Amino acid sequence: MNPVMAYMTAGSVEQARVIAQELISCRLAACVNILEGMTSLYWWDENVEQAQEVVVLAKTRAELMPALIERVRQVHAYECPCIVSWPLTDGHRPFLDWIVRETGDGEK
């Protein structure tokens, strides 16, 4: 079992919901949180940009990240979307087990 948290950004709540629905319906995530109201400052095309974005957090498994990345790339409006993950190394064991059961071919 290798649970991870996937972190993504979207340009709107509507875009975030499309991403969340895709990940849940394909069982690439057990749960997706959508957090509105983030301000991002970043370099793009040699300029510093500022934009309002939405954070998308997905609880999944490390082995599903390649499929998750590909699916998000297919539905995302950005040319170069932020899709990264970090391991969940500790936590409430029943919750971590639930992530595994509810994703991909995790044992039910």
C-alpha positions as CSV (number, residue, x, y, z in Angstrom):
1,M,0.0,0.0,0.0
2,N,1.4,3.4,-1.1
3,P,-1.1,6.1,-0.5
4,V,-0.2,9.5,-1.9
5,M,-1.8,13.0,-2.0
6,A,-2.0,14.4,-5.5
7,Y,-1.9,18.2,-5.7
8,M,-3.2,20.0,-8.8
9,T,-4.4,23.5,-9.7
10,A,-7.3,24.5,-12.0
11,G,-8.4,27.9,-13.4
12,S,-12.0,27.6,-12.2
13,V,-14.2,25.7,-9.9
14,E,-16.0,24.2,-12.9
15,Q,-12.6,22.9,-14.3
16,A,-11.8,21.5,-10.8
17,R,-15.1,19.7,-10.7
18,V,-14.5,18.1,-14.2
19,I,-11.1,16.9,-12.9
20,A,-12.6,15.6,-9.7
21,Q,-15.5,13.8,-11.4
22,E,-13.1,12.1,-13.8
23,L,-10.8,10.9,-11.1
24,I,-13.6,9.6,-8.9
25,S,-15.5,7.9,-11.8
26,C,-12.4,6.2,-13.0
27,R,-11.4,5.1,-9.4
28,L,-8.1,7.0,-9.8
29,A,-8.9,8.7,-6.5
30,A,-10.8,7.7,-3.4
31,C,-11.6,11.4,-2.6
32,V,-11.0,14.7,-4.2
33,N,-11.1,18.1,-2.3
34,I,-11.7,21.3,-4.2
35,L,-10.3,24.5,-2.4
36,E,-11.4,27.8,-3.9
37,G,-9.7,31.2,-3.6
38,M,-6.0,30.6,-4.2
39,T,-3.8,33.3,-5.7
40,S,-0.9,32.0,-7.7
41,L,2.2,34.0,-8.8
42,Y,4.4,32.2,-11.3
43,W,6.7,32.5,-14.2
44,W,5.2,31.9,-17.7
45,D,6.7,32.9,-21.0
46,E,9.4,35.0,-19.4
47,N,6.8,37.1,-17.4
48,V,5.6,36.9,-13.8
49,E,1.9,36.2,-13.9
50,Q,-0.7,36.3,-11.2
51,A,-4.0,34.4,-11.3
52,Q,-6.8,33.2,-9.2
53,E,-6.8,29.4,-9.1
54,V,-8.5,26.5,-7.4
55,V,-6.6,23.8,-5.6
56,V,-7.5,20.1,-6.3
57,L,-6.3,17.5,-3.8
58,A,-6.8,13.8,-4.6
59,K,-6.2,10.9,-2.3
60,T,-4.9,8.0,-4.3
61,R,-2.1,5.4,-4.6
62,A,1.4,5.9,-5.9
63,E,1.0,3.2,-8.6
64,L,-2.0,5.0,-10.0
65,M,-0.2,8.3,-10.5
66,P,0.8,7.7,-14.1
67,A,-2.9,7.0,-15.0
68,L,-4.1,9.9,-12.9
69,I,-1.6,12.3,-14.6
70,E,-2.7,11.1,-18.1
71,R,-6.4,11.4,-17.3
72,V,-6.0,14.9,-15.9
73,R,-3.9,16.0,-18.9
74,Q,-6.7,14.8,-21.2
75,V,-9.4,17.0,-19.5
76,H,-7.3,19.9,-18.2
77,A,-7.5,23.3,-19.9
78,Y,-3.9,24.3,-19.1
79,E,-1.1,23.7,-21.5
80,C,1.2,22.6,-18.6
81,P,-1.0,21.7,-15.6
82,C,0.5,21.3,-12.2
83,I,0.1,17.6,-11.2
84,V,2.4,16.5,-8.4
85,S,2.2,14.1,-5.4
86,W,3.7,13.4,-2.1
87,P,3.6,10.2,0.0
88,L,1.3,9.8,2.9
89,T,3.8,8.2,5.3
90,D,1.7,8.3,8.4
91,G,-1.9,8.8,9.4
92,H,-5.1,7.2,10.6
93,R,-4.6,3.6,9.4
94,P,-8.3,2.9,8.7
95,F,-8.4,6.0,6.4
96,L,-5.2,5.0,4.6
97,D,-6.7,1.5,4.1
98,W,-9.9,3.1,2.7
99,I,-7.9,5.0,0.1
100,V,-6.4,1.7,-1.1
101,R,-9.8,-0.1,-1.2
102,E,-11.6,2.6,-3.1
103,T,-9.0,3.1,-5.9
104,G,-8.2,1.2,-9.0
105,D,-8.1,-2.5,-8.3
106,G,-7.5,-2.1,-4.6
107,E,-8.8,-5.1,-2.7
108,K,-12.4,-4.4,-1.5
